[in-house]
Amino acid sequence: MILVNAPLIAPNAKKYLNECLETNWLSGEGPFVSRFEEAFATRMNVGYAMTTNSGTASLHLALASLGVGPGDEVILPASTMGACYFAIWYCGAKAVPVDVDPVTYTIDPKAVERAITPKTKAVMAVHLFGHPCEMDALLALKKKHHFLLIEDCAEAHGATYHGQVVGSFGEAGCYSFYANKIITTGEGGMMTTNDPELATKARSMKTFSFSPEKRFTHIGMGYRYTMTNLQAAVGLAQLEILDSSIKAKHKMAAFYAKHLQKIPGIVVPTEKKDCQSVFWMYAILVKEKEFGMSRDQLMKELLENFGIQTRSFFFPPQVAFAEMHVFDGLTFPVADRIGEEGLYLPSGLGNTQAEFQQVVDAIAQISKKRRTAR
Ligand SMILES: Cc1ncc(COP(=O)(O)O)c(C=O)c1O
């Protein structure tokens, strides 16, 4: 089986983990937590970084520490992971999905502007599949409408927009270190900010909002979002190889593009001018008419006949949350279409070049068979 995302464990991970075990430091009080946070803030060019135990927790922590609450609206892309919605709902706020850009699949700034109301408190910009959002347009809107900007960088560690690393544009950047992410700690996350007051508040909130003066008394609502020393040890090792990981992602993307862009009915991802995508996942569209089969049929054939695992794109909210009936009747021309046509291919740092070759060979073979059958 070719896994959709095999992780790569950094050379120093074992050594740092052993250090945790040998020194008896397991909990979030351990020294690797601050080492990881400091190194991460430096690499992402932000003032402060606070570890969490998941990307979802980092999104919730950012929203909660920024004061998002009941009565507030948060605009987010219709094409994203459910975690973004849940984080908003944990705060008691309303999630307002808007359509995405047909080229980058990230939040469409024109759709954001149309959705702004007096209740709009924040916009969540998700740098999807490793590609940065259109930050100039979002920052211009932010200036005009005074909303808070939260960047979800779960899938875009180290991506840049006009040379600036994502996560450093808005009030807060939020990261996931789940096993399929570029930097992984198995499970985990990080919130970043340039605002010292927000950093202090978030750091306190993520550990029960303990009073600095008197332990076991609380200065406000608190959460338990701590990362362990063990996870931070792995995270630090993974961070050390981020630049080479991004290089490997580009190599993979160039290889896939070279072989797949000539196949009728396959649309390969774009990297916009002045943007550096980190190609978290190599995300393609399958045009049913030209390719000769649907996205779902291609996924099935790749799995059953070639042992190749793939994943569909995220579904628009009226599909993803159909059971909850919160977005019934909504439609999003782009998010709806890519939710049906999009899939991502094996793209992990632990996947091999031989596997990528097998993937392109399989898709070429399926395409050829379809064309000769017509
Ligand atoms: C865009 C996006 N946001 C948030 C999350 C949630 O992160 P986690 O699974 O670490 O909670 C993920 C992925 O898992 C994601 O892809």
The ligand as an SDF file (V2000), in Angstrom:
LIG
                    3D

 16 16  0  0  0  0  0  0  0  0999 V2000
   -6.5470   23.5590    7.7670 C   0  0  0  0  0  0  0  0  0  0  0  0
   -6.5630   22.8020    9.0550 C   0  0  0  0  0  0  0  0  0  0  0  0
   -6.9020   23.4370   10.1920 N   0  0  0  0  0  0  0  0  0  0  0  0
   -6.9270   22.8090   11.3630 C   0  0  0  0  0  0  0  0  0  0  0  0
   -6.6070   21.4740   11.4660 C   0  0  0  0  0  0  0  0  0  0  0  0
   -6.7330   20.7950   12.7990 C   0  0  0  0  0  0  0  0  0  0  0  0
   -5.5170   20.3770   13.2950 O   0  0  0  0  0  0  0  0  0  0  0  0
   -5.4510   19.1650   14.3700 P   0  0  0  0  0  0  0  0  0  0  0  0
   -5.8800   17.9310   13.6770 O   0  0  0  0  0  0  0  0  0  0  0  0
   -4.0260   19.1430   14.7900 O   0  0  0  0  0  0  0  0  0  0  0  0
   -6.3670   19.5350   15.4870 O   0  0  0  0  0  0  0  0  0  0  0  0
   -6.2110   20.7840   10.3160 C   0  0  0  0  0  0  0  0  0  0  0  0
   -5.8160   19.3820   10.2790 C   0  0  0  0  0  0  0  0  0  0  0  0
   -5.7840   18.4910   10.8820 O   0  0  0  0  0  0  0  0  0  0  0  0
   -6.2070   21.4530    9.0770 C   0  0  0  0  0  0  0  0  0  0  0  0
   -5.8650   20.8080    7.9680 O   0  0  0  0  0  0  0  0  0  0  0  0
  1  2  1  0
  2  3  1  0
  2 15  2  0
  3  4  2  0
  4  5  1  0
  5  6  1  0
  5 12  2  0
  6  7  1  0
  7  8  1  0
  8  9  2  0
  8 10  1  0
  8 11  1  0
 12 13  1  0
 12 15  1  0
 13 14  2  0
 15 16  1  0
M  END
$$$$
